[in-house]
Amino acid sequence: MSETTIDRVAIRLPGSDPDLARRLAQLVAERLAGSLTLGAGEAALERLQIELPEVRGEDVDALATRIADRIMGGLVEAGK
């Protein structure tokens, strides 16, 4: 397994307050921390951009999970 490093994650969340944005960033980082290893093959990405549709009424925990899942999916695709 190769180690994966993410230098920076920028999240744009229109209409949110700074405290919510910080909480979301922390939750995404926690979800990624335990799963940042890939199998054989190496990938280097300059940038991975994802977009997620709004889910009305979604709580911050569920949104953090969706973001982390999409990031991991992009990393796995790049490693193929």
C-alpha positions in Angstrom: 0.0 0.0 0.0 1.2 3.5 -0.7 0.6 6.4 1.5 -1.6 9.2 0.3 -1.1 12.8 1.3 -3.6 15.6 0.9 -2.0 19.0 1.2 -5.1 21.1 1.2 -8.8 20.8 1.0 -10.9 23.8 0.1 -14.6 23.6 0.6 -17.0 26.3 -0.7 -20.3 26.2 1.1 -22.4 29.2 0.1 -24.5 30.7 2.8 -22.9 28.9 5.7 -21.4 30.5 8.8 -17.7 30.2 9.6 -18.3 27.9 12.6 -20.2 25.5 10.5 -17.6 25.6 7.7 -14.8 24.8 10.3 -16.8 22.0 11.8 -17.4 20.5 8.3 -13.7 20.7 7.4 -12.8 19.0 10.7 -15.3 16.2 10.1 -14.1 15.7 6.5 -10.5 15.5 7.7 -11.5 12.9 10.4 -13.2 10.7 7.8 -10.3 10.9 5.4 -7.6 10.2 8.1 -8.4 6.6 8.5 -8.6 5.7 4.8 -5.8 7.5 3.1 -4.1 4.5 1.6 -4.3 3.1 -1.9 -3.4 -0.2 -3.4 -0.7 -0.8 -6.0 0.0 2.0 -8.3 0.7 5.6 -7.6 -1.1 8.7 -8.5 -0.3 12.4 -8.2 -3.1 14.9 -8.7 -2.5 18.6 -9.0 -6.1 19.1 -8.2 -9.2 17.1 -7.6 -12.4 19.1 -7.9 -15.7 17.6 -6.9 -19.2 19.0 -6.8 -22.1 17.6 -4.8 -25.7 18.5 -5.2 -27.5 20.1 -2.3 -29.6 17.7 -0.1 -32.1 19.8 1.7 -32.1 19.2 5.5 -28.8 17.2 5.4 -26.9 17.5 8.6 -23.2 18.4 8.7 -22.1 14.8 9.6 -23.9 13.4 6.5 -22.4 16.1 4.3 -18.9 15.4 5.6 -19.3 11.7 4.8 -20.5 12.5 1.3 -17.5 14.8 0.7 -15.0 12.3 2.0 -16.5 9.5 0.0 -16.3 11.5 -3.2 -12.7 12.5 -2.5 -11.7 8.9 -1.9 -13.5 7.9 -5.1 -11.5 10.4 -7.0 -8.3 9.3 -5.5 -9.0 5.6 -6.3 -9.9 6.5 -9.9 -6.7 8.4 -10.3 -4.7 5.5 -8.9 -5.9 3.0 -11.6 
